[in-house]
Amino acid sequence: MQVKTVVALSLLALTFASPSSYAQDAALAAVAPVVAGPEAAVPPEQVIASLTKENALLQERLKTLESCSITSTELAARNGKRLKDIAGDVRAQRQGLADFEVYVKWMSGHVAGYSKYLAAGSVAARFAKVLPIPYAGQASMFTKFVSDAAVSLGASSVSLNKYLATSQQFVARVDALDPARPNHAQEVSDLVRFADQDLLKGMLEVQDRLVTTSQLTTSSLSFLESLNHYVGSTDEYWAKTKALLKSDDKAEKSFLSESTTALRNKAQAFNAKFILFDATVKKAAPQIKSLVAYDDLVRSLDPRFAKLR
């Protein structure tokens, strides 16, 4: 009887315990997928294949970046080639510089030789309005014009001679560049700085001086043409200025006419060559500035140039 009672109690205990056990198993089954997550279900082979593909893409990107990179040596070589291009334009400039120098010297003698006509014209204009515009309205200023012109033309001559020397030095140094030499990058860097600080400065100064010379030429030609036109139609100018000119009318008139024609022809030739020179300056100036920018990059990349920055 006792045995039956124990067995009955045991069965009863199992009966009450079973619902709880089943609930726990169900809860674990429901929670397990949440805890493990979807990654747990991905096969290892698939994970390895994905990582391999990603690594291949990264390697391809690295190769692309390496192909786009450039060294300081390569940059210096490119600057060297650009310097040779600029040297070609400078050679073209130099072909006209000698002609500019001859013209400036001729103009200096021209202005000095015609100072007597300027002075005589000033005297004539005081007595009567015999001279046409623009001279008649500027008669009192021509003495100063002559002196200022002489100073300006002298300064132009100095600038031309200085740039002739600077440009010759630049061309010679560019011709001497040799990419095979160990110090080629340093030579290119030094020459870029010379181009910016000396060559371009002299080039711009000559450009400015030639503009002034062109303006002086225009003013002188305007005066001579006006005067030549007037004296060809009346003797009033000679009558009022004979005491200053001290020469016969025919010789003066012939000299004035011939010189006016000569100045007109020389001015046309000068202006044509100046247009070519001006074009090379406008081309070379930004090129030299870009060289400086690349040279700054070379000096940043190469530790040998660190002390130069």
Secondary structure in CASP SS format (residue, H / E / C, confidence):
PFRMAT SS
TARGET T0000
AUTHOR 0000-0000-0000
METHOD secondary structure of the structure
MODEL  1
M C 1.00
Q H 1.00
V H 1.00
K H 1.00
T H 1.00
V H 1.00
V H 1.00
A H 1.00
L H 1.00
S H 1.00
L H 1.00
L H 1.00
A H 1.00
L H 1.00
T H 1.00
F H 1.00
A H 1.00
S H 1.00
P H 1.00
S H 1.00
S H 1.00
Y H 1.00
A H 1.00
Q H 1.00
D H 1.00
A H 1.00
A H 1.00
L H 1.00
A H 1.00
A H 1.00
V H 1.00
A H 1.00
P H 1.00
V H 1.00
V H 1.00
A H 1.00
G C 1.00
P H 1.00
E H 1.00
A H 1.00
A H 1.00
V C 1.00
P C 1.00
P H 1.00
E H 1.00
Q H 1.00
V H 1.00
I H 1.00
A H 1.00
S H 1.00
L H 1.00
T H 1.00
K H 1.00
E H 1.00
N H 1.00
A H 1.00
L H 1.00
L H 1.00
Q H 1.00
E H 1.00
R H 1.00
L H 1.00
K H 1.00
T H 1.00
L H 1.00
E H 1.00
S H 1.00
C H 1.00
S C 1.00
I C 1.00
T C 1.00
S H 1.00
T H 1.00
E H 1.00
L H 1.00
A H 1.00
A H 1.00
R H 1.00
N H 1.00
G H 1.00
K H 1.00
R H 1.00
L H 1.00
K H 1.00
D H 1.00
I H 1.00
A H 1.00
G H 1.00
D H 1.00
V H 1.00
R H 1.00
A H 1.00
Q H 1.00
R H 1.00
Q H 1.00
G H 1.00
L H 1.00
A H 1.00
D H 1.00
F H 1.00
E H 1.00
V H 1.00
Y H 1.00
V H 1.00
K H 1.00
W H 1.00
M H 1.00
S H 1.00
G H 1.00
H H 1.00
V H 1.00
A H 1.00
G H 1.00
Y C 1.00
S H 1.00
K H 1.00
Y H 1.00
L H 1.00
A H 1.00
A H 1.00
G H 1.00
S H 1.00
V H 1.00
A H 1.00
A H 1.00
R H 1.00
F H 1.00
A C 1.00
K C 1.00
V C 1.00
L C 1.00
P C 1.00
I C 1.00
P C 1.00
Y C 1.00
A H 1.00
G H 1.00
Q H 1.00
A H 1.00
S H 1.00
M H 1.00
F H 1.00
T H 1.00
K H 1.00
F H 1.00
V H 1.00
S H 1.00
D H 1.00
A H 1.00
A H 1.00
V H 1.00
S H 1.00
L H 1.00
G H 1.00
A H 1.00
S H 1.00
S H 1.00
V H 1.00
S H 1.00
L H 1.00
N H 1.00
K H 1.00
Y H 1.00
L H 1.00
A H 1.00
T H 1.00
S H 1.00
Q H 1.00
Q H 1.00
F H 1.00
V H 1.00
A H 1.00
R H 1.00
V H 1.00
D H 1.00
A C 1.00
L C 1.00
D C 1.00
P C 1.00
A C 1.00
R C 1.00
P C 1.00
N C 1.00
H H 1.00
A H 1.00
Q H 1.00
E H 1.00
V H 1.00
S H 1.00
D H 1.00
L H 1.00
V H 1.00
R H 1.00
F H 1.00
A H 1.00
D H 1.00
Q H 1.00
D H 1.00
L H 1.00
L H 1.00
K H 1.00
G H 1.00
M H 1.00
L H 1.00
E H 1.00
V H 1.00
Q H 1.00
D H 1.00
R H 1.00
L H 1.00
V H 1.00
T H 1.00
T H 1.00
S H 1.00
Q H 1.00
L H 1.00
T H 1.00
T H 1.00
S H 1.00
S H 1.00
L H 1.00
S H 1.00
F H 1.00
L H 1.00
E H 1.00
S H 1.00
L H 1.00
N H 1.00
H H 1.00
Y H 1.00
V H 1.00
G C 1.00
S C 1.00
T C 1.00
D C 1.00
E H 1.00
Y H 1.00
W H 1.00
A H 1.00
K H 1.00
T H 1.00
K H 1.00
A H 1.00
L H 1.00
L H 1.00
K C 1.00
S C 1.00
D C 1.00
D H 1.00
K H 1.00
A H 1.00
E H 1.00
K H 1.00
S H 1.00
F H 1.00
L H 1.00
S H 1.00
E H 1.00
S H 1.00
T H 1.00
T H 1.00
A H 1.00
L H 1.00
R H 1.00
N H 1.00
K H 1.00
A H 1.00
Q H 1.00
A H 1.00
F H 1.00
N H 1.00
A H 1.00
K H 1.00
F H 1.00
I H 1.00
L H 1.00
F H 1.00
D H 1.00
A H 1.00
T H 1.00
V H 1.00
K H 1.00
K H 1.00
A H 1.00
A H 1.00
P H 1.00
Q H 1.00
I H 1.00
K H 1.00
S H 1.00
L H 1.00
V H 1.00
A H 1.00
Y H 1.00
D H 1.00
D H 1.00
L H 1.00
V H 1.00
R H 1.00
S H 1.00
L H 1.00
D C 1.00
P H 1.00
R H 1.00
F H 1.00
A H 1.00
K H 1.00
L H 1.00
R C 1.00
END
